[in-house]
Amino acid sequence: MAARAALCLAGAALSLYALHVERARARDPSYRAACDLGPAVSCTRVFASRWGRGLGLVEVVAGRDSVANVPNGAIGVVFYLLQGLLGAVPGRAAAATLLGTSVASAMASLWLAGVLAFGLWDFCLVCITTYVLNAFLLALNWRRWRRLPRLKTA
């Protein structure tokens, strides 16, 4: 339980920081975040790119100004809150929801890591850290799922 809490708190904090950086950059185009260490190590550039909202996919389907095209940081805050709160709930349904959302976050992390490496040619410290957190949450949720008693079939 403590591991989940620490992972979710760290993930929520990083997601809120990503939202802060995106908003600060929108207000001031010269804004440089603490995670901007050089031209190829810039979270500000990543968050301000089209890939920083809706995983870069919603814009293609619904348009840039769509209400569904939310910042990835906002998706992260919801995900980490869900993981933290639902992690305290016992039962098969909670475990299935935790595992399902963790699988989705792992797939999103792989997608965005590919975009970082092969599309943006950038190294985003905040992004990479959240991908690692998501992998640990996936492992926790997989372990929880595997420990559930098996349902008996007829």
Helices and strands as residue ranges (DSSP letters): H 2-27, H 43-48, G 50-52, G 54-56, H 58-62, H 72-86, H 92-114, I 115-120, H 125-147
